Each structure stands twice: as structure tokens, then as C-alpha cells.
Amino acid sequence: MSNRHAVSISAIAVLAVLAVACSDDSVDVSVSGPGSLAPTTVVAPATTVLTTATTATNATTATTPGGTSAPTTTAAPLGEPHVALAEIEGFPKPVEVSFRPTDGLTYVVEQDGMIVMLTNGQPGAVALDMTDLTSADGERGLLGLAVTKDGSMAYVDYTNNDGDTRIDEYSVKADGTFDEATRREVLGFDQPYPNHNGGDLMFGPDGMLYIGTGDGGAGGDPDRRALNKGEWLGKILRIDPHPSASAGYTVPTDNPFVGVDGARPEIWAIGLRNPWRFSFDRSTGDLWIADVGQNQWEEVDVGWAADGAGRGLNFGWSAMEGNHRFNDDQSTDGVTPPIHEYEHVGNDCSISGSALYRGSAIPALVGYYVFADYCSGQIRALQIADRAEVKQVGLGVAPSVTAISEGPDGELFVVSGNGSIYTVGPG
């Protein structure tokens, strides 16, 4: 293995300050973070039921943004899920796993500007080196990757050397590497503070590119950007990445704020603090968002496909933190509450999502929403039925989790700031 992928103390320290977008803004993100609270060993204990609610099993029909009907998630009839984590070492600053849909070629995205292919379960060739354009610095760096359905184009979300967000396009070669000569800037906007950059992006079932943006940073949404429809920040954006006239992208005509005075037409949903990771359920088209909280509450938000997959929704920040009033000067009108929240207890501090499990290796886990907490390392799963939480189960512990990522076959990866990723298998 090359020195390029040697796990080092300094690399782990950089990911520690990432803290998956820094729930507690009272710390200086340039020097320390709650990652120091994360455990250093990995265990996958027998599943524990953490919370219980009334069970409902009636299925309903949903329509994805692309118009495909599918049943919503229902309670799994196969008993409690049990998992085991298998470690793959050699990724100094991993933040997520992504893949090429055409052949399942899998990529590990690293915060320092590298994208590495996962080959035979080990670090392989470098698909893209953009270390001249970005670097890992607190919550800044290379933060997300999405590949088109036909596998021909890739899009990266990163903060540039000035600390501002950029979405760039690359063509993808047959061998899976990116052609650096084809780089094209699609979209860019300034970041007022160094934290809360969002960074996730993915193609929805409708073929449009969805982009998560944080509220701009500092603490408590000081500039009140998240609910301001005239701002890029604190939102989910939705674009067609093909150029239009002088713009680097096209605004879909069915975006909810097209033609609304003072609103940015790229906006899909508002009221988010830092949607560090979000995902579409590959079976239903529902949009699931892990939104990092302020100092007390973490939350999971859902845009149900049957209602437009988040189209025009207001998820409440910074009028609300989870289900709790936050900034009194911000209106709570039209707020969509989270489907799940949890408090900062037991070293929990910052949610890392997010994926609905749709693989085949763990039948009892199918339909559960899997997420983790960066500081405690606890990996958890929510069982949902009829748009309500049925129960939560614990799946295990991993250090400094930065993402739960879905692979091409629906199996999951736990991405860890200890320099490793973990495959999730039956326990």
C-alpha cells in the first residue's frame, strides 16, 4: 500500500474537527472538535431496541419525482436486524462512498481532494486528484460526489481555496477515472463562515441534481439565511447540470420557487441547518435528510415521494431545532417537523446519515433508515411505517462516523474518520 493511503494521527485529527458539520459551534473548528470523544474500537453487539411506538403495517402507494409508483416502507416481519462490520483500511480522510451506476464501480471520496476507487475490497487507483483546488481544513474540502445514471459524467461538491462552495463537472473515462482536462464549473456561491458547508449532492429519481447547503456557519444562523428564499444557504437545491445560455446549469421549470419574487429558483426545500448527508430511497423515491443540529437536538427529515419528495417544504431551522423553538424572530408557519430527533446525551453530538437499507444480505434490516452519530459512534436504524417511527434499534459502534453510504447493490458502508470504511454485513 502506498504512503498516500497510510493512516496517520494528523489525518485523523483533521477529520475529528470536521465533526460532521459541528453541532456545537462554541468550539473553535480550526483546532479541536467533538471527534475526540469518539470510540477507538469497533463492536457490533446484539441489536438493542432503543425506543418503541405503536406498530403500523398498512402499505400505501407513493409516486417518485420521476413518476414511478412504489410502496412506502412498512414494518419488517423478519425479527430484529443484527449486523457485523468489516474494516477496510487505507483512506486518510474519507467522507463518503459513491458509485457509477452502469457497472457499480465504487469510489471513496476523501476530504483532502482525492477520489479513490475501491477495487477488490481494497484502495485502488486514484480516480481524481483535485488537491490543487481544495484542501481539508475543518469542515472544508472535497465533500461530495455524484455520477450520472449513464456513468459518463461526475459532479463534485467542494470548498475552493478561498473557502467558497463550487460544484464542478468532469467526464468519466471507461476505466472509471475522471478526465481532469474536462473540468467545468457548474455552480458556485460564497460561504460567509468556514463551517456548515453542506457538501452532499446526488441525482434524484427524476434525473435532476440535488445539492445540500448548510446555513453558512457560525452558530445559531446569525444572518437568518436558512428560511430566506433569496439565499442559497440552508437549503436543498435542485438543478439540471446542463448549461443554459450563459449559465453553467439549467433551472427546472417545475422547481417550487420559479417565478416567485425574491426567491432563488434553484431552491427545492428550505429551513435546514446543515444537511451534511441526504439520500433518496431507491425503492420509493422518498427524500431522507440527516440535518445536523445546534447544541441539543439532531434530526431526521423526510420529503415523501407521494407529496413531491420535499418540493417546497420548510424543515424549520432556525425557527426550530428539531421539534423545539429556537430563534423566536423566525416564523414557524408551514414547518414540516422531523420524523425523528435525538438529544445530545451519552456523547451524541452530530448526526451522520443516511440511507434506507435496500440490500439483500440482511433481510431483517430492509426498509430501515440507517444513521450514526459522529461523536458517540453509535450506529442506529429507524423502522418506519405509515410515515411514523415504529422503533429504533442499535446496530453497533464505529469511530468518528462521517457517513452511512449506499453501495450499488443496496448494501451499506460506514465511513469513518479513523481512516477506514466498513462494510455492513449480517451479524
C-alpha angles and dihedrals in degrees: 000000000000124000086245088076100038112128110238137183091241092053092052090048092056091053090047091063090048088070087178091285100329113270092196107057092184089086125081102249092203095066113021145005147176091274087092086073093059118111120251099215133063122230132168106199127185109289116271122204104229103179134010133203136168110300119233123182107176112124123221131191123252133191119216122220086261092056100254116142118223137160117262121241115288133187113287112242096202103087128252118336119241122191141186125208122220115197126226110190132199108071109113099194110012118173103167147347121237135170147204108252097212097064106002094248103169128220131197112210115213124200094227092066103272129121112196128190118235106227123183089341095306138091108281138173123343108254095188136006111194097156089127089064102042144010138197108264118154104300093349129096138066103343112166148017134195128180124202120252091252091050095234101112136039130199126202130196115208145142112250126223090279090055096251128130120258132178111203132185128219131179114238120228124222091259091056098254120125122245103235091194090066096058112141127178109234102177138351140177138174124263114216095200134024096247137061096044097151102207107182120119134169144159114260126218087268093060094248122129114246119200128193117215128187123225093263099266142253106105135299096012092281094186093045093234102144096074095033108104090200091066131079092215130092092025150102107241125201124201143156101236094214112108120258119198105306094344123095092228143022125247111228109239092226095059107126099241100043107132094011111133113249095005127116107240092215091069118110101170135002141202102062127140100198118337091195092170131013134164145187118236102243091213101047108016092236114153114231120192128191101204116192112230133221116245104320118019134049119194146198117211128193133200105195114222092225088060096045102282094269097324108166095347124152111215093191111244124166096015086055138026102204105312093336130096113252120162107026093200091063120085122244093201112134096001117164107215122223120264089224138014134176133194130237098261131127092026093306110146115143133025121232116193171205160052142084108233110242100156129116103228096080108035094180090058096054111124096017120126108231124205140147142206118245097216104038094034090220113155112207139176131208122212110210132193130170090359093302136101113259098182145323125235132192117236103181144281135283129171122262098344111204098176148357103221131190120229126215092268095048093258117131137242124202107213114207135194089221087084097265143094123213129212115222115226138159115297 
